């Protein structure tokens, strides 16, 4: 099958295709080496030699298997993520066919001038809290999406779907995964909507996300990191950029 007409331009590292099928469309993801290539090859080699590396720096097949297993687990527990599909045709290279989700990214939704923006934020955070209530005590790291940027959440008619499960830290605790996902989401939201809206939305997080241990841990890991003077200096430099939001801002809003 000739795939070029169906290629999506938004892909950064991997090749993504929206391919027609009998039921409508499917997503085809072909896994490629990350950029810069030299850094990816070094870290992939370190992993082969026994030095632990994030999932996104591992071989293409390992990245695909991690993403596939995460999607299967989310669907098994009725959380919103696209389903992995059987291959309708043969493709060269490491790949995965995935259910196509019709909708808009939360990033696009938040940038639009609509009254429903906060309700989407509230819905995404409430769903995250429910999922973390399952994943933390089970210590099931597949139930966390640490790359939960607004571009990786899709507002569809039947809910908010998470996509792109290629990042992972399998050696970390479930609490650390929950903290990573929450910070990733809140930073992305604050950056997308801007400081003034973030100052209105983020103080409501504690009422929507009741896992105070995760929130307190997130605050400590920002304010008690080693080399605080250096981090605060970097933070001050970032704040010179108009509209810039930093991790210090996020934890203060909470």
N, C-alpha and C positions, 0 to 999 in steps of 0.2 A: 504494500500500500504506500502511495506517495504521501509523506507526512508534511512536507513543507507548507502546503496551503493552510494547515491547521495549527501552525506553531504560534504560541503566544509570545509577545514581545517583552512581557514583564519579567521573564525569568532571568535571574542573575547568574547562577552557576549551572544549574541543571537545565535540561531541555523540557519544556512543557508544551503539550498539545491538547487542544480541544477537538476531539475526534468524533465524527458522527457515528451513531450506532442505531440499532433497531428501536431502542427505547428513548432516543434523543441524542445525548452526547455522553462521552466518557472522557476522563482526564488521563492522559498518558504522561508519565514522568520518567525521563531517562536520566540516570544519575551520572554526573560528570565530575572530574577533579575540581577542587575549589581553587580560587585565586587568592593570593598569588600562588602559582603552582609550586614554587620551590618550598614555600612554608608548608603547604599541604603534604608534599612528599616527605619532608623531614619528619613531620608529626605522625604521619601514617607509618613510617619506618620505626619510629620510637615506640608506637603501639605494638607493632609486630615483635619488637625486642623486649616487651614486657613493661614498658613505661606507660602508665595509664594516660589516655588522651580523651578529650571530648568526642562524642559520637561523630560530630560533624567533620572530624579530621581522620576518620577511619576509612577503610576501603569502601568503594561504592556499594558492594554487596552487603556489607555490614550496616551501612547507613540505610539501605533499602529494607533490610530485615527488621531493623529497629523501628522504622516508620510503619511498616506493615503490621508488626506486632502491637504497636501502640494503637493504631486504628482499629484493629480487631478487638482489643480490650475495651476501648471506648464504646464500640458498638455492642459488645456483649453485655455491658452494664447500662446501655441506653443513654449514653452521653453523646452529645452532638459532634460527630466527626464523619467525614465521608467513608464509605465502605470500600475496602479493597475488592477488586473484581477479578474474575478469571479473564485471562487474555483472550480477546476475540480474534486476534491474529498474531503472527510471529513478528518479533522486533529484535533487532540486534542490540547488544549491550545490556547492562543491568537496568531493569525498568520495573515499573509498577503501574497497573491500571487501577484507577480510583474513580469512584462515583463523582460525577460532575455536580457541583452545587451552584444553582442559579441564584445570584444575589449580588449585593454590594459589600465591599470591605467596610469595616467599621471606620477606617480612616476616611473613606469617601463620605460616609454617613455623617461623621462628626464635623467635616468641613462644610457640609451643606447647611443652609440656614433653615432648619426645621425644628419644630417644637418637640419632636420625638427623640432628639439626641440624648437627653439625659435618661430617658426610659431604656434606651439601648445599653447605656453604661450600667444602669441599675440591673438590667436583666443579665448582662454578661458577668457582673460581679456576684450576683446571687447564685448563678449557675456554678461559678467557680467555687464559691463557699460550699455548696452541696457536694461537689465532686471532691474537694479537699477533705470533707468530712468522711468520705469513703477511703480516699487514698492514703491519708496520714496514718490512721491506725492499722491499715492493712499493709503499710509499707510497700505499696504497689507503685513503683516509680513510673510505670506506663500511664498512670492517670494524671500526670502533670505535663503541662505544655510550657516549657520554660522559654519558648520563643513566641510568647503570646503578645506580639505587637498587633496594633490595630489592622495592619495589612493582612495579618494571618487569621483574622476573625471575619466571617462572612455572615451578614444579616440576610437570612433567607425567610420565606414566608412561614416556615414551621419552626424557626428558632435561629440561634446564633451558632454557627459551625466553626470549629477550629480546624485549620489546615497547616501543613508543613511541619511534620514532626521529626525533623532531622537533627535536632539538638538534644544532647543528653549528657548527664554526668552520673553514670551508674554507681559510682562509689559513694555518692553523697546520700544523706538521709532524706526521708520523705519530708521532714520539716524544712530542710534547706531547699528542696525542690518547690515546695509551696511558696516559700519566701521568694525564690527566683521568679516564679511565674507571676506572683502578685506585683513585684517591683517592675518586671518587664511590662506588664499590662498598664500599671499606673503611670510609669514614665512615658510610655507611648501615648496614652490618653492625654496627659498633661502637655506633651510636646505638640500634639495635634490640635487641641482646642485652645491652647495658649494659657498664660498665667492667670488671667482674670477669671476665666471659666473654671480652670483647675482649682482656684481658691474657693470657688463655690461648691464644686462637686466633691473634691477629695475629703473635706471634713466629714462627709456623710458615710465614708467607707466603713467606719467602725460599726455603724448600725446595719450595714449590708453584709459585712464579712466578719462574723463573730469569733474567728479564730485569733484571740488576743495573743496567744503564744507566738503565732507567726508575725503579727504586727509588731510586737515588742522585740522580737528577734531581728526584724528588718531594721527597726530604729537603732538597735545596738550595733548592728553590723555596719551602719553608716557612721555613727558617732564614735564608735570605739575601734575602728580599724587602725592598724598600725600606721605610722607616718601621717598622723592627722594634719599636721601643719602643711605637709605637701598636698594632701587632698583638698584642704581648704583653700590653698593658693590656687590650685587648678579650678576649684569651684568659683573663686572670685574672677578668674579670667573668663570663664564661660559666661558669667553673669553680665559681662560687658556687652555681650551680644543681645540686642533688643529681643524680648520675647523668649529668651532661653530659660528652660526649666531644668533643674539639676536634681540629683537624688536627695540632696539636703532640703530642697524645697518640698519634695514629695513627703518626706517624713515629718516636716514641720506642718504641712497642711493637715496631716492625720492627727 
